Amino acid sequence: MTTSSERYSHSITQACELMGFSRMMVYRLINSGQLRTFKVNNRRFISDKALKEFIANCEKRTEQA
């Protein structure tokens, strides 16, 4: 299996595994606009950059609280 640093994008399932989130949580983040995605044909992907930005934003909010 490749690590996230070796991939440019992740399927929803892969992103769930990387972040330790349920599919429902990931889809909630997508629907709320907190986690950016892109589609290729009918498949939805999350770029590695989008995952890292999401985590950085979460860390910023935690530091400000």
DRENVEXGU-874830 format. One line per field, with one value per residue: residue number from 0; residue in one letter; x negated, y, z negated of N, C-alpha, C in turn. Coordinates in Angstrom, 1 decimal, decimal comma. Layout:
<rs>
nr c(NUM / ...)
rest c(A / ...)
n.px c(X / ...)
n.py c(Y / ...)
n.pz c(Z / ...)
ca.px c(X / ...)
ca.py c(Y / ...)
ca.pz c(Z / ...)
c.px c(X / ...)
c.py c(Y / ...)
c.pz c(Z / ...)
</rs>
This chain:
<rs>
nr c(0 / 1 / 2 / 3 / 4 / 5 / 6 / 7 / 8 / 9 / 10 / 11 / 12 / 13 / 14 / 15 / 16 / 17 / 18 / 19 / 20 / 21 / 22 / 23 / 24 / 25 / 26 / 27 / 28 / 29 / 30 / 31 / 32 / 33 / 34 / 35 / 36 / 37 / 38 / 39 / 40 / 41 / 42 / 43 / 44 / 45 / 46 / 47 / 48 / 49 / 50 / 51 / 52 / 53 / 54 / 55 / 56 / 57 / 58 / 59 / 60 / 61 / 62 / 63 / 64)
rest c(M / T / T / S / S / E / R / Y / S / H / S / I / T / Q / A / C / E / L / M / G / F / S / R / M / M / V / Y / R / L / I / N / S / G / Q / L / R / T / F / K / V / N / N / R / R / F / I / S / D / K / A / L / K / E / F / I / A / N / C / E / K / R / T / E / Q / A)
n.px c(-0,8 / -0,5 / -1,7 / -0,1 / -1,7 / -2,7 / -0,7 / 1,5 / 4,2 / 7,2 / 9,6 / 12,9 / 13,2 / 10,5 / 9,7 / 11,2 / 10,0 / 7,4 / 7,9 / 9,3 / 12,0 / 15,5 / 17,5 / 19,8 / 19,2 / 17,2 / 18,6 / 20,4 / 18,6 / 17,8 / 20,2 / 20,7 / 18,8 / 16,4 / 14,4 / 12,8 / 13,5 / 13,1 / 14,4 / 14,1 / 15,4 / 17,9 / 16,9 / 15,8 / 13,2 / 10,6 / 8,2 / 4,8 / 3,7 / 6,0 / 6,9 / 4,7 / 5,0 / 7,5 / 6,9 / 5,0 / 6,6 / 8,3 / 6,5 / 5,8 / 8,2 / 8,4 / 6,2 / 7,0 / 9,1)
n.py c(-1,2 / 2,3 / 5,3 / 8,4 / 10,5 / 9,7 / 9,7 / 11,6 / 11,9 / 10,7 / 8,1 / 8,2 / 6,2 / 5,6 / 8,1 / 8,2 / 6,1 / 7,1 / 9,4 / 8,4 / 8,7 / 8,2 / 7,2 / 8,7 / 11,0 / 12,1 / 12,6 / 14,5 / 16,6 / 17,2 / 18,0 / 20,3 / 21,9 / 22,0 / 20,2 / 19,8 / 18,4 / 16,5 / 15,4 / 12,6 / 11,3 / 9,4 / 9,2 / 10,3 / 12,1 / 13,0 / 15,4 / 15,1 / 17,5 / 18,9 / 17,4 / 17,8 / 20,6 / 20,8 / 19,5 / 21,3 / 23,6 / 22,7 / 22,4 / 25,1 / 26,2 / 24,9 / 25,9 / 28,5 / 28,4)
n.pz c(0,0 / 0,7 / -0,7 / -1,9 / -1,1 / 1,3 / 3,1 / 5,2 / 5,1 / 3,4 / 2,9 / 1,6 / -0,3 / -0,8 / -1,9 / -4,2 / -5,7 / -6,0 / -7,5 / -9,6 / -9,9 / -9,7 / -6,8 / -6,7 / -8,2 / -6,5 / -4,2 / -5,3 / -5,8 / -3,2 / -2,1 / -3,6 / -2,7 / -3,9 / -3,2 / -0,2 / 3,0 / 6,1 / 9,2 / 11,4 / 14,1 / 12,8 / 10,3 / 7,1 / 5,8 / 3,4 / 3,2 / 2,2 / 1,3 / 0,6 / -1,6 / -3,4 / -3,7 / -4,9 / -7,4 / -8,4 / -8,7 / -10,7 / -12,8 / -13,1 / -14,0 / -16,4 / -17,8 / -18,1 / -19,8)
ca.px c(0,0 / -1,2 / -1,3 / 0,5 / -2,7 / -3,0 / 0,5 / 2,0 / 5,6 / 7,7 / 11,0 / 13,6 / 12,8 / 9,1 / 9,6 / 11,8 / 9,0 / 6,3 / 8,3 / 9,9 / 13,4 / 16,5 / 17,9 / 20,9 / 18,5 / 16,5 / 19,7 / 20,9 / 17,6 / 17,9 / 21,5 / 20,7 / 17,8 / 15,1 / 13,5 / 13,0 / 13,4 / 13,3 / 15,0 / 13,6 / 16,5 / 18,9 / 16,2 / 15,4 / 11,9 / 10,1 / 6,8 / 3,9 / 3,6 / 7,3 / 6,8 / 3,8 / 5,5 / 8,5 / 6,3 / 4,4 / 7,7 / 8,8 / 5,5 / 5,9 / 9,4 / 8,2 / 5,3 / 7,6 / 10,1)
ca.py c(0,0 / 3,5 / 6,3 / 9,6 / 11,4 / 9,1 / 9,8 / 12,9 / 11,9 / 9,5 / 7,8 / 8,5 / 5,1 / 5,8 / 9,3 / 7,7 / 5,3 / 8,0 / 10,4 / 7,7 / 9,2 / 7,4 / 7,7 / 9,7 / 12,2 / 12,6 / 13,2 / 15,7 / 17,6 / 17,5 / 18,7 / 21,6 / 22,7 / 22,0 / 19,3 / 19,9 / 17,2 / 16,6 / 14,2 / 12,0 / 10,5 / 9,4 / 8,9 / 11,5 / 12,0 / 14,1 / 15,5 / 15,1 / 18,9 / 19,2 / 16,7 / 18,6 / 21,9 / 20,5 / 19,2 / 22,5 / 24,5 / 22,2 / 22,7 / 26,5 / 26,5 / 24,4 / 26,8 / 29,8 / 28,2)
ca.pz c(0,0 / 0,8 / -1,7 / -1,4 / -0,4 / 2,6 / 3,9 / 5,4 / 4,7 / 2,6 / 3,0 / 0,3 / -1,2 / -1,2 / -2,8 / -5,5 / -6,3 / -6,3 / -8,6 / -10,8 / -10,0 / -9,0 / -5,5 / -6,9 / -8,6 / -5,3 / -3,3 / -5,9 / -5,6 / -1,8 / -1,8 / -4,3 / -2,0 / -4,6 / -2,5 / 1,2 / 3,8 / 7,5 / 9,8 / 12,6 / 14,5 / 11,7 / 9,1 / 6,4 / 5,1 / 2,5 / 3,4 / 1,0 / 0,9 / -0,1 / -3,0 / -4,2 / -4,0 / -5,9 / -8,7 / -8,9 / -9,2 / -12,0 / -13,8 / -13,4 / -14,8 / -17,8 / -18,5 / -18,4 / -20,9)
c.px c(-0,9 / -0,8 / -0,7 / -0,5 / -3,1 / -1,8 / 0,9 / 3,5 / 6,0 / 9,2 / 11,6 / 13,2 / 11,4 / 8,9 / 10,2 / 10,7 / 7,8 / 6,6 / 8,9 / 11,3 / 14,3 / 16,9 / 18,9 / 20,2 / 17,8 / 17,5 / 20,3 / 19,9 / 17,6 / 19,1 / 21,5 / 19,6 / 16,5 / 14,0 / 13,8 / 12,7 / 13,4 / 13,8 / 14,3 / 14,7 / 17,5 / 18,2 / 15,7 / 14,1 / 11,6 / 8,6 / 6,0 / 3,8 / 4,9 / 7,3 / 5,9 / 4,3 / 6,7 / 7,9 / 5,6 / 5,4 / 8,2 / 7,8 / 5,6 / 7,0 / 9,2 / 7,2 / 6,0 / 8,6 / 9,5)
c.py c(1,2 / 4,4 / 7,5 / 10,5 / 10,9 / 9,3 / 11,3 / 13,0 / 10,6 / 9,4 / 8,2 / 7,5 / 5,3 / 7,0 / 8,9 / 7,0 / 6,2 / 8,9 / 9,7 / 8,2 / 8,2 / 8,0 / 8,9 / 11,0 / 12,8 / 13,3 / 14,5 / 16,9 / 18,1 / 18,4 / 20,1 / 22,5 / 22,8 / 21,2 / 19,3 / 18,6 / 17,5 / 15,3 / 13,8 / 11,0 / 10,6 / 9,2 / 10,2 / 11,2 / 13,2 / 14,2 / 15,5 / 16,5 / 19,3 / 18,6 / 17,5 / 19,9 / 21,8 / 20,3 / 20,5 / 23,5 / 24,0 / 22,5 / 24,2 / 26,8 / 26,0 / 25,3 / 28,1 / 29,6 / 28,3)
c.pz c(0,0 / -0,3 / -1,1 / -0,7 / 1,0 / 3,6 / 4,0 / 5,0 / 4,1 / 2,9 / 1,7 / -0,7 / -1,7 / -2,2 / -4,2 / -6,3 / -6,8 / -7,5 / -9,8 / -11,0 / -9,3 / -7,7 / -5,7 / -7,3 / -7,4 / -4,4 / -4,0 / -5,7 / -4,2 / -1,6 / -2,5 / -3,6 / -2,8 / -4,0 / -1,0 / 1,9 / 5,2 / 8,0 / 11,1 / 13,0 / 13,4 / 10,4 / 8,4 / 5,7 / 4,3 / 2,8 / 2,1 / 0,4 / 0,1 / -1,5 / -3,9 / -4,6 / -5,1 / -7,3 / -9,3 / -9,4 / -10,5 / -13,1 / -14,1 / -14,3 / -16,3 / -18,5 / -18,9 / -19,6 / -22,2)
</rs>
